[in-house]
Amino acid sequence: MFEYDDEAAVKFIQNYLPQELKEKFADDDIYYVLDVICEFYEKNDWLDEDDEEKEEKELIQFIIQQAKKDEIGEFTDDEIRLLLTAESAYSDTLDIPE
């Protein structure tokens, strides 16, 4: 069983992203997004398996708002969605019980 490793996740995500997003998202930006994902779930304390699409939209908006507020950058829904897809692909490589 493997544990979630932020450094490995960032490397995986950088390799997963298309070239134009690799240039937009520095490693520090990806670490930031991973932290904001954790913050989102800590604040909301729920996973709505019945409405994953709604949850994803809320998570994307939360990340975009936090990044703008913290002056990290301005990102589009599609850019964050690709980042979330990459993070999910990394998580799928691990043997983490749900």
N, C-alpha and C positions, 0 to 999 in steps of 0.2 A: 504494500500500500504506500502510495506517495502522498506527501503533504503539499499543499499549495505553496509555491515559492514565487514571490513577487518578481524577483530578478529573472527567473526562468520564464515567467508569464510575459514580462516585457519583451524579452528576446523573441519568444514565440509570436507575440502579437506583431512586432516589427517585421518578422519574416512573413507573416500572414497578410499584412496590409498591401494593397496595390502601391506601386512606386510613388504616385502623387501624394498619397497619404503618409508614406514613410517620410517624405520631405516636410510634411506639415506637423506631424506628431513626433516631437523629440521624446527620448526616453522619460524625461521628467514629466512631460504631459501625460504619458501613459500611466506612470506611477500615480499622478494626481487623479486621473479618471478611476483607477482601481480603488483609491481611497474614497472617492465620492460615491462609488457603487456601494461600498461597505457602509458609508454614512447614510445613504438612502435606505438601506434595509434595516439599519439600526433605528432610524427615525420612524419608519413605517411598520416595522416588526410584523410583516406579513408577506406571504407569497400566495398570490391568488392564482392557483392552477386553473381555475375556471375561466379566467380572463387574462391570459398571459399577454395578449396584444395590448390591453389597456395598461397593464403593469409596465411593459416595455416602453410605451409612450410616456408614461409618467417618469420613468427612470431617465429616459433621454432628455426630457425637458428639465429635470432636476440637474443633470450633469451640465447641460448648456447654461442654465441660470447660474449655477455655482461657479463655472469657469468664467463667465462674464463678470460676476460679482467679485471674484478673486483676481480678476485681471490676468487670467491665464491665456485667454484667447477666445475668439468667437468661432463656434463650430456649428455645422449644419446637422439636422436630424440624420441625414444619410451618413455623414462622417462618423457620428457617434454610434449609429446602428452597426456600421462595419467594425468599429472598435469592439462593440459588445459581442458581435459574432465571432471575432477573433479570440476574445477572452473566453467565450463559451467553448470554442474549439480547444483551447488550452485546457480548460477544466475537464473536458471530455477525455483528455489523455491521461487523466489521473484516476485512481481508483478510490474516489471519495464517496462515501455513503451519503445519500440524500436525506 
